[in-house]
Amino acid sequence: MEKRGEGLYAIVFKVPNIEEAAAELEKKGVRRVGTLDLGALKEVMFHPKDTHGVMIILAEYREVHPATAAVALSLLQLKKG
């Protein structure tokens, strides 16, 4: 915050085929800086210097995101408790 101030850090786009979408960005010169593969969730991160200072993250996951399911389960347990 002190160095760059406030601002948007990242945008996540859900895509049906992460490797095809990543290849398309790489073809346009956007550098891949990281990948995450948790089985049900796959993400590819791209360098913010190539996208006007905002990290682009592509995500591929089932219709119900694993984190969404975990939060929903926690909320149900709180209501019962």
Secondary structure, 3 states (H helix, E strand, C coil): CCCCCCCCCEEEEECCCHHHHHHHHHHCCCCEEEEEECCCEEEEEECHHHCCCCEEEEEEECCCCHHHHHHHHHHHHHHHC
